[in-house]
Amino acid sequence: MKRIQKILLVGYLVPLMMALSWVVINENDVFEILGTGHADANQEFILASLMEILTICTIPVALRLFKFRCIRNAVKNDNDTHLRMFLICSLVRLEMILLPMLANVVFYYLFMNVAFGYMGIILFLSACFILPTKARCEDEYAAIANG
């Protein structure tokens, strides 16, 4: 279980570090892309709408992913590779929150639209609820295996 927790922690920290480095790079004006997407208002509206829908839909699904019967059965009934299926489902859950967060950070600096920034912050706060600690991994796996 410790190996799975380390893999999940890497999958958790890499997108966070990428988002943080993107913020640092853009706040220090390394790239000259700040607000360059402002010229196309239609593209900005479509991306903002898409990211709002994605943010609103993925947070509850990701936080409750292991409550779905099909996911529980897939992890529970996989005789040889319980832990591998648990790892895959856990990585999917992490990336369901962290990849839209990273996209929102990129779009924020591209369009300088605060809606993207707020959605990134909401997704970051949601990611705090799925931090892959060893105790959380063991508890979730035990709940699936026993329940």
C-alpha positions in Angstrom: 0.0 0.0 0.0 2.9 2.3 0.6 4.0 2.0 -3.0 0.5 2.9 -4.2 0.4 5.9 -1.9 3.7 7.1 -3.3 2.5 6.8 -6.9 -0.7 8.6 -6.0 1.3 11.3 -4.2 3.4 11.9 -7.3 0.2 12.0 -9.4 -1.1 14.6 -7.0 2.0 16.8 -6.7 3.1 16.9 -10.4 0.0 18.9 -11.6 0.2 21.1 -8.5 3.8 21.9 -9.2 3.1 22.5 -12.8 0.3 25.0 -11.9 2.5 26.7 -9.3 5.4 27.0 -11.8 3.0 28.4 -14.4 1.8 31.0 -11.9 5.4 32.0 -11.0 6.5 32.2 -14.7 3.5 34.4 -15.6 3.7 36.6 -12.6 7.3 37.3 -13.4 6.6 38.1 -17.0 8.8 35.4 -18.4 6.4 34.8 -21.3 4.5 37.6 -23.0 1.1 35.8 -23.1 -0.8 37.7 -20.4 -4.2 38.5 -21.9 -3.3 37.6 -25.4 -6.5 35.5 -25.8 -8.6 38.6 -25.1 -8.9 39.3 -28.8 -11.3 36.4 -29.4 -14.3 36.9 -27.2 -16.2 33.9 -28.6 -13.4 31.5 -27.7 -13.1 33.0 -24.2 -16.9 32.6 -23.7 -16.9 29.0 -25.0 -13.9 28.0 -22.9 -15.3 29.7 -19.8 -18.6 28.0 -20.2 -17.0 24.6 -20.8 -14.7 24.9 -17.8 -17.6 26.0 -15.6 -19.6 22.9 -16.6 -16.6 20.7 -16.2 -15.7 22.1 -12.8 -19.3 21.8 -11.5 -19.7 18.3 -12.7 -16.3 16.8 -11.9 -16.0 17.8 -8.3 -18.9 15.8 -6.9 -18.1 12.8 -9.2 -14.5 12.8 -8.2 -15.2 13.1 -4.4 -17.7 10.3 -4.5 -16.1 8.1 -7.1 -15.6 5.1 -4.8 -19.3 5.2 -3.7 -20.4 4.2 -7.2 -21.3 0.5 -7.3 -19.6 -0.1 -10.7 -16.3 1.2 -9.4 -16.6 -0.7 -6.1 -17.4 -3.9 -8.0 -14.5 -3.4 -10.4 -12.0 -3.0 -7.6 -13.6 -5.7 -5.4 -14.1 -8.4 -8.1 -10.8 -8.1 -9.8 -9.3 -11.2 -8.2 -5.6 -10.9 -9.2 -5.2 -7.1 -9.3 -7.3 -5.5 -6.6 -4.6 -3.0 -5.8 -3.9 -2.2 -9.5 -7.5 -1.4 -10.1 -7.6 0.7 -6.9 -4.6 2.6 -8.1 -6.1 3.3 -11.5 -9.4 4.5 -10.0 -7.5 6.7 -7.5 -5.4 8.2 -10.2 -8.4 8.9 -12.4 -10.1 10.6 -9.4 -7.0 12.7 -8.7 -6.7 13.8 -12.3 -10.4 14.6 -12.6 -9.8 17.5 -10.3 -6.1 18.4 -10.9 -6.1 18.6 -14.7 -9.1 21.0 -14.9 -7.4 23.0 -12.2 -4.2 23.2 -14.3 -6.3 24.1 -17.4 -8.0 26.9 -15.5 -4.6 28.3 -14.4 -3.4 28.3 -18.0 -6.7 29.9 -19.3 -6.6 32.5 -16.5 -3.2 33.8 -17.7 -4.2 33.5 -21.3 -7.4 35.4 -21.1 -7.0 37.3 -17.8 -10.5 36.3 -16.9 -11.1 36.0 -13.1 -13.7 33.2 -13.6 -10.8 30.9 -14.6 -8.9 31.9 -11.5 -11.9 31.3 -9.2 -12.5 27.9 -10.7 -8.9 27.0 -10.3 -9.1 28.0 -6.6 -12.2 25.9 -6.1 -10.6 22.9 -7.7 -7.5 23.4 -5.6 -9.6 23.4 -2.5 -11.4 20.3 -3.6 -8.1 18.6 -4.2 -7.3 19.0 -0.5 -10.1 16.6 0.2 -8.4 13.8 -1.8 -4.8 14.2 -0.6 -3.4 10.6 -0.9 -2.1 10.0 2.6 -1.3 6.5 3.6 -4.2 6.4 6.1 -6.7 7.6 3.5 -5.5 5.0 0.9 -5.8 2.2 3.5 -9.2 3.3 4.7 -10.6 3.7 1.2 -9.3 0.3 0.1 -10.6 -1.4 3.2 -14.0 0.2 2.8 -14.1 -1.1 -0.8 -12.8 -4.6 0.1 -15.1 -5.0 3.1 -18.2 -3.2 1.8 
